[in-house]
Amino acid sequence: MPFRTKSAHWFEAKIPRNQTVYALKVLADHGGIQLEDTGRDTAPCIDRSSVRKTMRRIDTLCTRHAEDLPKPAPPSEKVFRATEELADNALQQLQKWARSVNQVRADSLRKHKEADQLRLLLECLQAMDESSSEIGALNVKSNYLYKQLIACPREQPAEARPCTDVYVETYPGTQHNFLLLAGDISKEQLLESASTLCHCQAVHIPTWLPPTHADQVREVNNRIERLDRQCQELADQLQSLRNDTQIANVLSETHLLHWLMFECVNETPDHSHCRVNGWTFATHPNDLVQLLAESGIHSEVVFTQPQDFRRPPINFGADKWSQPFRWTVSLLGTPGDKEIDPTPAVTFIMPLVFGFMFPDIGHGLILALAGIILGRTHPQARFLIPCGLAAAGFGLLFGEFFGPRDFLQAPFTNMMEHPVDILLATLVLGILLILLGLVFSGIEAWWRGEQLLWLLEEAPVILLYLSCILLFFWPHGWLISAAASAWFLAGSLVLCRKQGSRCILRHLGQLLESTYQLVTASLSFLRVGAFALMHMALTSMTLQLAEGLDNPIAKAVFLVSAHLLIVVVEGLIVMIQTTRLVVLEFFSRFLRFDGRVYQPLGLAANGNHTSTPDQQRNHPG
């Protein structure tokens, strides 16, 4: 588990215009770069205005045909094109595909409608039986007589008449009642309105219908079968269009184009290539060159210093045990490239402090189980596992299993009888953690090349702090305090040799303030022991209250409810106190949080842009 953060390298890459889109995709899939604009006054490599207009037309087509579009799939063989050409080609391919879909859907709708009309006619012929031989006469137009064959729902009474003075002949079918209407031509509009109100529809009598009933049924059945085959062929054609791999490739390319609109890509001065700038954790430029070359992309990459000397992003280790504790560091910011990453240390410190304050085997195992269950869907909750196991471990030391238990042969039982020893133990724990933070501060000073400043300013403070602790055990510890004070004063004289007496007085004030802060920070760790004693008192009181209940069911309900309340409420309070001690009393000794997080270029599964707000702010528009 490395303790030092790793800073990224600034890189500048030159990529041919027609390969830029796929080059960025390869880098995004690899997670190897973070793009960032240089701030130079250079022309963009992409005509964003033109591409956005094309993309809006593509989006309109995709919205209109959303249910028929295939799932995007990257092409097996890349055809390198300029971004504008790629967008235009995608639009042309989608327009051609959309025309085919519209034609197939229109043909399918027409064929289905024709088949439905023939099925209605077949039902009518079967209902009329031999009477259907004269049905062709209905196609003969007359200036005096209105005649029509309509199909009405079965719910419509068969004897119903649209109006008086109209001849009605009814033929009950399997799903409809068929009415043969005849009357004066002046009744035509009235009859058609009445049919509409009754949810009836006219039965179309084709001119090709044979004269005899048997031939009529046979011919209609043949035509229905032929139409069904044609409808199935059209359905197969539509499914083929829905599975069109070429369109799936086009959709994948359009997602890339949408994503590319957010990225900073500028032209080279000769307008022949695109320039990509940003940060990477690759160890050598050839690593990126080789990565792109594996996809057939030619590039030139160099590592250099950014012109404005901006801070490089920081990458942290991906150790699975320390990741759940990353949030404690992120509360205040990101360590810089000359700072220690405290996450590996926190992985042990937080469970240690939490377990001391919450010592109980049963409660700890409940928290560990909660961490296992919640960690499946919320990985950050896995910090409960080591914290819960630490609480169970301290519970074993102090003899607590859902409260103090005599049957546990623990080495440190009866904490309530030795409260001073518990408080002194937590004070020693706090002193060790503070000293570890001060040691980390010295290591960081060495990394920054500030060894002399640390030796003159901070080292004597550490010695003075240790001497103050030593006074409780050795009366002559004041001699070390005097030596530390003299050391600090000598360092102040060296550092303030040009500023004068005010500078020395300021340094002496800082010495008093630093010493006071270290002493109060050490005393603040007494709360660890106080919470441990409070936990034992609370669980003891819970057991005593439960003994007063005679009903075993009520006793069980009370104990379960009380212990769950202790786990949730006290566990939350203890976690807050643990976080406070780690962040304010440990991190503050050595961290400045002057770094920024590495935010690698990424592409979501659906092709959407996944840059962070910082990257979007760097986007030129």
ZALUMNU-82103 format. One record per residue (C-alpha): x, z, y. Coordinates in steps of 0.5 Angstrom, whole numbers, plus 500, padded with zeros to 3 digits. Each point is the difference from the previous one (the first is absolute). Layout:
<rs>
+-----+-----+-----+
|  px |  pz |  py |
+-----+-----+-----+
|   X |   Z |   Y |
...
+-----+-----+-----+
</rs>
This chain:
<rs>
+-----+-----+-----+
|  px |  pz |  py |
+-----+-----+-----+
| 500 | 500 | 500 |
| 504 | 498 | 506 |
| 499 | 504 | 506 |
| 503 | 495 | 505 |
| 495 | 495 | 503 |
| 502 | 493 | 500 |
| 499 | 495 | 506 |
| 498 | 493 | 500 |
| 505 | 494 | 502 |
| 497 | 495 | 505 |
| 500 | 493 | 498 |
| 499 | 493 | 502 |
| 498 | 495 | 496 |
| 499 | 492 | 501 |
| 495 | 497 | 496 |
| 498 | 492 | 500 |
| 493 | 500 | 503 |
| 497 | 497 | 494 |
| 502 | 506 | 496 |
| 499 | 505 | 504 |
| 493 | 502 | 498 |
| 502 | 501 | 492 |
| 506 | 503 | 503 |
| 497 | 506 | 503 |
| 495 | 500 | 494 |
| 506 | 501 | 495 |
| 503 | 506 | 505 |
| 493 | 503 | 500 |
| 499 | 500 | 493 |
| 507 | 503 | 499 |
| 499 | 505 | 506 |
| 507 | 499 | 502 |
| 499 | 499 | 508 |
| 497 | 503 | 506 |
| 499 | 495 | 505 |
| 501 | 501 | 507 |
| 500 | 496 | 507 |
| 506 | 499 | 503 |
| 497 | 500 | 507 |
| 504 | 494 | 502 |
| 496 | 494 | 504 |
| 500 | 495 | 494 |
| 494 | 496 | 498 |
| 496 | 501 | 494 |
| 502 | 496 | 494 |
| 492 | 500 | 498 |
| 495 | 496 | 505 |
| 495 | 506 | 499 |
| 495 | 497 | 504 |
| 499 | 494 | 496 |
| 501 | 504 | 494 |
| 494 | 505 | 502 |
| 495 | 494 | 501 |
| 502 | 497 | 494 |
| 499 | 507 | 496 |
| 493 | 502 | 504 |
| 498 | 493 | 497 |
| 502 | 502 | 493 |
| 497 | 507 | 501 |
| 493 | 497 | 501 |
| 501 | 495 | 494 |
| 502 | 506 | 496 |
| 494 | 505 | 503 |
| 495 | 494 | 498 |
| 502 | 499 | 493 |
| 502 | 507 | 498 |
| 496 | 500 | 494 |
| 504 | 494 | 497 |
| 507 | 501 | 502 |
| 505 | 501 | 495 |
| 504 | 507 | 500 |
| 507 | 498 | 504 |
| 506 | 499 | 495 |
| 507 | 498 | 503 |
| 502 | 493 | 498 |
| 505 | 499 | 494 |
| 504 | 495 | 504 |
| 501 | 501 | 507 |
| 500 | 494 | 505 |
| 503 | 502 | 506 |
| 497 | 498 | 506 |
| 500 | 502 | 508 |
| 495 | 506 | 501 |
| 496 | 495 | 504 |
| 500 | 495 | 495 |
| 498 | 505 | 495 |
| 494 | 502 | 504 |
| 498 | 493 | 501 |
| 500 | 498 | 492 |
| 497 | 506 | 498 |
| 494 | 498 | 505 |
| 500 | 493 | 497 |
| 500 | 503 | 493 |
| 494 | 505 | 501 |
| 496 | 495 | 504 |
| 500 | 495 | 494 |
| 499 | 505 | 495 |
| 494 | 503 | 505 |
| 497 | 493 | 500 |
| 500 | 499 | 492 |
| 497 | 507 | 500 |
| 494 | 498 | 504 |
| 499 | 494 | 497 |
| 500 | 503 | 493 |
| 495 | 505 | 503 |
| 495 | 495 | 503 |
| 500 | 496 | 493 |
| 499 | 506 | 496 |
| 494 | 503 | 505 |
| 497 | 493 | 499 |
| 501 | 499 | 493 |
| 497 | 507 | 499 |
| 494 | 499 | 505 |
| 498 | 493 | 496 |
| 501 | 504 | 493 |
| 495 | 506 | 503 |
| 495 | 494 | 502 |
| 500 | 497 | 493 |
| 499 | 507 | 496 |
| 494 | 501 | 505 |
| 498 | 493 | 498 |
| 501 | 501 | 493 |
| 496 | 507 | 500 |
| 494 | 496 | 503 |
| 500 | 494 | 495 |
| 500 | 505 | 494 |
| 494 | 504 | 504 |
| 496 | 494 | 501 |
| 502 | 497 | 493 |
| 497 | 493 | 499 |
| 496 | 500 | 507 |
| 507 | 499 | 503 |
| 500 | 493 | 498 |
| 496 | 498 | 506 |
| 505 | 504 | 505 |
| 503 | 494 | 502 |
| 494 | 499 | 504 |
| 502 | 505 | 505 |
| 505 | 496 | 503 |
| 495 | 495 | 502 |
| 499 | 501 | 508 |
| 493 | 499 | 502 |
| 497 | 500 | 507 |
| 494 | 504 | 498 |
| 502 | 505 | 495 |
| 505 | 506 | 500 |
| 503 | 501 | 493 |
| 505 | 505 | 498 |
| 503 | 504 | 494 |
| 502 | 507 | 502 |
| 503 | 506 | 496 |
| 498 | 507 | 502 |
| 503 | 507 | 498 |
| 496 | 502 | 494 |
| 498 | 506 | 504 |
| 496 | 495 | 504 |
| 493 | 500 | 497 |
| 498 | 493 | 496 |
| 493 | 500 | 503 |
| 503 | 500 | 507 |
| 498 | 495 | 505 |
| 504 | 498 | 506 |
| 493 | 498 | 503 |
| 493 | 497 | 499 |
| 499 | 493 | 499 |
| 506 | 499 | 496 |
| 501 | 498 | 492 |
| 504 | 505 | 497 |
| 503 | 499 | 492 |
| 504 | 506 | 498 |
| 505 | 500 | 494 |
| 503 | 507 | 498 |
| 507 | 499 | 499 |
| 506 | 505 | 497 |
| 502 | 502 | 507 |
| 495 | 497 | 505 |
| 493 | 498 | 501 |
| 500 | 492 | 501 |
| 494 | 498 | 505 |
| 498 | 493 | 500 |
| 497 | 499 | 507 |
| 496 | 494 | 503 |
| 496 | 500 | 506 |
| 499 | 496 | 507 |
| 506 | 498 | 503 |
| 498 | 504 | 506 |
| 501 | 506 | 496 |
| 507 | 499 | 499 |
| 503 | 504 | 505 |
| 496 | 506 | 498 |
| 501 | 499 | 493 |
| 508 | 500 | 501 |
| 499 | 506 | 505 |
| 496 | 504 | 495 |
| 505 | 498 | 494 |
| 506 | 503 | 504 |
| 496 | 506 | 502 |
| 499 | 501 | 492 |
| 508 | 499 | 499 |
| 498 | 494 | 496 |
| 504 | 494 | 500 |
| 499 | 492 | 499 |
| 502 | 497 | 493 |
| 504 | 494 | 501 |
| 498 | 494 | 496 |
| 505 | 495 | 499 |
| 499 | 493 | 499 |
| 504 | 499 | 494 |
| 495 | 505 | 496 |
| 498 | 496 | 494 |
| 492 | 499 | 499 |
| 499 | 504 | 493 |
| 501 | 508 | 500 |
| 505 | 499 | 494 |
| 505 | 496 | 503 |
| 499 | 504 | 507 |
| 502 | 506 | 497 |
| 506 | 496 | 496 |
| 502 | 497 | 506 |
| 500 | 506 | 505 |
| 504 | 504 | 494 |
| 505 | 495 | 500 |
| 501 | 500 | 507 |
| 500 | 508 | 501 |
| 506 | 500 | 494 |
| 504 | 494 | 504 |
| 499 | 504 | 507 |
| 502 | 507 | 496 |
| 507 | 496 | 498 |
| 501 | 498 | 507 |
| 499 | 507 | 503 |
| 505 | 503 | 495 |
| 505 | 495 | 501 |
| 499 | 501 | 508 |
| 501 | 508 | 498 |
| 506 | 498 | 496 |
| 503 | 496 | 506 |
| 498 | 506 | 505 |
| 504 | 505 | 495 |
| 506 | 495 | 500 |
| 500 | 500 | 508 |
| 500 | 508 | 500 |
| 506 | 500 | 495 |
| 504 | 495 | 504 |
| 507 | 502 | 500 |
| 502 | 495 | 505 |
| 495 | 504 | 505 |
| 502 | 507 | 497 |
| 507 | 498 | 502 |
| 498 | 498 | 507 |
| 496 | 506 | 501 |
| 506 | 504 | 498 |
| 504 | 496 | 506 |
| 495 | 501 | 505 |
| 500 | 508 | 499 |
| 508 | 499 | 501 |
| 498 | 496 | 506 |
| 496 | 506 | 503 |
| 505 | 505 | 498 |
| 505 | 496 | 504 |
| 497 | 500 | 506 |
| 502 | 507 | 501 |
| 507 | 499 | 499 |
| 506 | 499 | 505 |
| 503 | 493 | 498 |
| 504 | 496 | 506 |
| 503 | 494 | 500 |
| 508 | 499 | 500 |
| 502 | 496 | 506 |
| 501 | 494 | 497 |
| 492 | 500 | 498 |
| 502 | 498 | 493 |
| 500 | 507 | 496 |
| 496 | 507 | 501 |
| 503 | 506 | 502 |
| 498 | 506 | 496 |
| 503 | 507 | 503 |
| 499 | 507 | 497 |
| 502 | 506 | 496 |
| 502 | 500 | 493 |
| 503 | 505 | 495 |
| 504 | 494 | 496 |
| 507 | 502 | 499 |
| 503 | 493 | 502 |
| 497 | 494 | 503 |
| 501 | 496 | 494 |
| 495 | 504 | 497 |
| 494 | 497 | 504 |
| 503 | 493 | 499 |
| 500 | 501 | 493 |
| 493 | 503 | 500 |
| 498 | 494 | 504 |
| 504 | 495 | 496 |
| 497 | 502 | 493 |
| 493 | 497 | 503 |
| 503 | 494 | 503 |
| 501 | 502 | 507 |
| 506 | 498 | 504 |
| 502 | 506 | 505 |
| 506 | 502 | 504 |
| 500 | 508 | 501 |
| 505 | 504 | 504 |
| 500 | 508 | 502 |
| 501 | 501 | 507 |
| 499 | 506 | 505 |
| 493 | 499 | 504 |
| 501 | 498 | 507 |
| 496 | 506 | 503 |
| 503 | 505 | 495 |
| 494 | 502 | 497 |
| 499 | 506 | 495 |
| 501 | 497 | 493 |
| 494 | 502 | 495 |
| 501 | 505 | 495 |
| 499 | 500 | 493 |
| 499 | 506 | 495 |
| 501 | 501 | 493 |
| 494 | 498 | 495 |
| 501 | 506 | 495 |
| 494 | 502 | 497 |
| 501 | 507 | 501 |
| 501 | 500 | 507 |
| 495 | 495 | 502 |
| 494 | 505 | 500 |
| 504 | 505 | 505 |
| 501 | 494 | 505 |
| 495 | 502 | 504 |
| 503 | 506 | 503 |
| 506 | 496 | 503 |
| 495 | 495 | 503 |
| 496 | 506 | 504 |
| 505 | 499 | 505 |
| 503 | 493 | 499 |
| 506 | 497 | 497 |
| 507 | 502 | 499 |
| 505 | 495 | 503 |
| 506 | 497 | 497 |
| 504 | 505 | 501 |
| 496 | 506 | 498 |
| 499 | 503 | 493 |
| 493 | 498 | 496 |
| 498 | 507 | 499 |
| 494 | 498 | 495 |
| 505 | 501 | 493 |
| 501 | 507 | 503 |
| 493 | 501 | 502 |
| 498 | 498 | 492 |
| 503 | 507 | 498 |
| 499 | 504 | 507 |
| 492 | 499 | 500 |
| 498 | 502 | 493 |
| 505 | 506 | 501 |
| 497 | 503 | 506 |
| 493 | 498 | 498 |
| 501 | 503 | 493 |
| 503 | 507 | 503 |
| 494 | 500 | 505 |
| 495 | 499 | 494 |
| 502 | 503 | 494 |
| 495 | 499 | 494 |
| 500 | 497 | 494 |
| 493 | 498 | 499 |
| 499 | 498 | 508 |
| 507 | 496 | 499 |
| 498 | 496 | 494 |
| 493 | 498 | 503 |
| 504 | 497 | 506 |
| 504 | 496 | 496 |
| 494 | 498 | 496 |
| 497 | 498 | 506 |
| 506 | 496 | 502 |
| 500 | 496 | 494 |
| 493 | 498 | 500 |
| 500 | 498 | 508 |
| 507 | 497 | 499 |
| 497 | 495 | 496 |
| 496 | 497 | 506 |
| 504 | 503 | 506 |
| 507 | 500 | 498 |
| 502 | 505 | 506 |
| 496 | 505 | 497 |
| 505 | 501 | 494 |
| 504 | 505 | 505 |
| 495 | 505 | 497 |
| 503 | 499 | 493 |
| 507 | 503 | 501 |
| 497 | 505 | 505 |
| 495 | 503 | 495 |
| 506 | 500 | 495 |
| 504 | 504 | 504 |
| 494 | 505 | 502 |
| 499 | 501 | 492 |
| 508 | 501 | 500 |
| 499 | 506 | 505 |
| 494 | 502 | 497 |
| 504 | 501 | 493 |
| 505 | 504 | 504 |
| 495 | 504 | 503 |
| 496 | 501 | 495 |
| 493 | 497 | 503 |
| 495 | 496 | 496 |
| 494 | 500 | 504 |
| 502 | 506 | 503 |
| 505 | 506 | 497 |
| 501 | 500 | 493 |
| 503 | 506 | 496 |
| 500 | 496 | 494 |
| 505 | 495 | 503 |
| 507 | 503 | 499 |
| 503 | 497 | 507 |
| 507 | 502 | 503 |
| 497 | 501 | 507 |
| 493 | 504 | 499 |
| 497 | 504 | 505 |
| 502 | 497 | 506 |
| 495 | 505 | 504 |
| 505 | 505 | 498 |
| 506 | 497 | 503 |
| 498 | 496 | 506 |
| 506 | 501 | 504 |
| 504 | 497 | 494 |
| 495 | 494 | 500 |
| 501 | 499 | 508 |
| 507 | 500 | 499 |
| 501 | 495 | 495 |
| 496 | 495 | 504 |
| 504 | 502 | 506 |
| 506 | 498 | 496 |
| 496 | 493 | 498 |
| 499 | 499 | 508 |
| 507 | 501 | 502 |
| 503 | 495 | 494 |
| 495 | 495 | 502 |
| 502 | 501 | 508 |
| 508 | 499 | 498 |
| 498 | 494 | 496 |
| 497 | 497 | 506 |
| 506 | 502 | 504 |
| 505 | 497 | 495 |
| 496 | 493 | 500 |
| 501 | 500 | 507 |
| 507 | 501 | 500 |
| 500 | 494 | 495 |
| 496 | 496 | 504 |
| 505 | 501 | 506 |
| 506 | 498 | 496 |
| 496 | 493 | 498 |
| 499 | 499 | 508 |
| 507 | 502 | 501 |
| 498 | 506 | 504 |
| 505 | 505 | 496 |
| 503 | 503 | 506 |
| 494 | 501 | 504 |
| 497 | 503 | 494 |
| 506 | 505 | 499 |
| 500 | 502 | 507 |
| 492 | 501 | 501 |
| 496 | 501 | 493 |
| 506 | 503 | 495 |
| 501 | 506 | 504 |
| 492 | 501 | 500 |
| 500 | 500 | 493 |
| 505 | 505 | 499 |
| 497 | 505 | 505 |
| 493 | 499 | 496 |
| 504 | 502 | 494 |
| 503 | 506 | 503 |
| 493 | 502 | 503 |
| 498 | 500 | 493 |
| 506 | 504 | 497 |
| 499 | 506 | 505 |
| 495 | 502 | 496 |
| 505 | 501 | 494 |
| 507 | 501 | 503 |
| 500 | 504 | 507 |
| 507 | 496 | 502 |
| 496 | 494 | 500 |
| 500 | 500 | 508 |
| 507 | 498 | 499 |
| 498 | 493 | 497 |
| 494 | 500 | 506 |
| 506 | 501 | 505 |
| 504 | 494 | 497 |
| 494 | 496 | 500 |
| 499 | 501 | 507 |
| 507 | 499 | 502 |
| 500 | 493 | 496 |
| 494 | 498 | 504 |
| 502 | 502 | 507 |
| 507 | 496 | 498 |
| 496 | 494 | 498 |
| 496 | 501 | 506 |
| 506 | 500 | 505 |
| 502 | 494 | 496 |
| 494 | 496 | 501 |
| 499 | 502 | 507 |
| 507 | 499 | 503 |
| 497 | 495 | 505 |
| 493 | 503 | 501 |
| 502 | 507 | 503 |
| 497 | 507 | 499 |
| 492 | 497 | 500 |
| 502 | 497 | 493 |
| 503 | 506 | 497 |
| 494 | 504 | 502 |
| 495 | 495 | 497 |
| 504 | 500 | 493 |
| 500 | 507 | 500 |
| 492 | 500 | 501 |
| 500 | 495 | 495 |
| 504 | 505 | 495 |
| 495 | 505 | 501 |
| 494 | 496 | 499 |
| 503 | 497 | 494 |
| 501 | 507 | 497 |
| 494 | 502 | 502 |
| 496 | 494 | 497 |
| 504 | 501 | 493 |
| 499 | 508 | 500 |
| 492 | 499 | 501 |
| 500 | 494 | 495 |
| 503 | 504 | 495 |
| 495 | 505 | 501 |
| 494 | 495 | 499 |
| 502 | 499 | 493 |
| 497 | 508 | 499 |
| 493 | 496 | 500 |
| 502 | 498 | 493 |
| 501 | 507 | 497 |
| 494 | 502 | 504 |
| 495 | 494 | 497 |
| 503 | 502 | 493 |
| 498 | 507 | 501 |
| 493 | 498 | 503 |
| 499 | 496 | 494 |
| 501 | 505 | 495 |
| 496 | 505 | 504 |
| 494 | 495 | 500 |
| 500 | 498 | 493 |
| 500 | 508 | 498 |
| 494 | 501 | 505 |
| 497 | 494 | 496 |
| 501 | 503 | 493 |
| 497 | 507 | 503 |
| 494 | 497 | 503 |
| 499 | 496 | 493 |
| 500 | 507 | 496 |
| 494 | 503 | 504 |
| 496 | 494 | 497 |
| 496 | 502 | 494 |
| 497 | 493 | 498 |
| 506 | 496 | 497 |
| 497 | 494 | 502 |
| 500 | 502 | 507 |
| 507 | 503 | 500 |
| 502 | 493 | 497 |
| 497 | 496 | 506 |
| 503 | 505 | 505 |
| 507 | 499 | 497 |
| 499 | 493 | 499 |
| 498 | 499 | 508 |
| 505 | 505 | 502 |
| 506 | 497 | 497 |
| 498 | 493 | 502 |
| 499 | 502 | 507 |
| 507 | 503 | 500 |
| 503 | 494 | 498 |
| 496 | 496 | 505 |
| 501 | 504 | 506 |
| 506 | 504 | 499 |
| 503 | 494 | 497 |
| 499 | 496 | 506 |
| 502 | 506 | 505 |
| 507 | 501 | 496 |
| 501 | 492 | 500 |
| 499 | 500 | 508 |
| 505 | 506 | 500 |
| 505 | 496 | 495 |
| 500 | 494 | 504 |
| 501 | 504 | 507 |
| 506 | 503 | 497 |
| 503 | 494 | 498 |
| 499 | 496 | 506 |
| 501 | 505 | 505 |
| 505 | 504 | 497 |
| 504 | 495 | 496 |
| 499 | 493 | 503 |
| 501 | 503 | 507 |
| 507 | 502 | 498 |
| 503 | 493 | 499 |
| 495 | 494 | 501 |
| 499 | 496 | 506 |
| 495 | 495 | 498 |
| 503 | 494 | 504 |
| 499 | 495 | 494 |
| 494 | 495 | 498 |
| 497 | 499 | 494 |
| 502 | 493 | 496 |
| 494 | 496 | 500 |
| 501 | 494 | 495 |
| 497 | 493 | 501 |
| 494 | 500 | 495 |
| 494 | 496 | 498 |
| 494 | 503 | 497 |
| 497 | 497 | 493 |
| 494 | 496 | 504 |
| 506 | 497 | 505 |
| 498 | 505 | 506 |
| 505 | 502 | 505 |
| 503 | 507 | 498 |
| 504 | 501 | 506 |
| 500 | 507 | 503 |
| 498 | 501 | 508 |
| 508 | 500 | 502 |
| 501 | 493 | 497 |
| 493 | 498 | 503 |
| 503 | 502 | 507 |
| 506 | 496 | 499 |
| 496 | 494 | 499 |
| 500 | 495 | 506 |
| 493 | 498 | 500 |
+-----+-----+-----+
</rs>
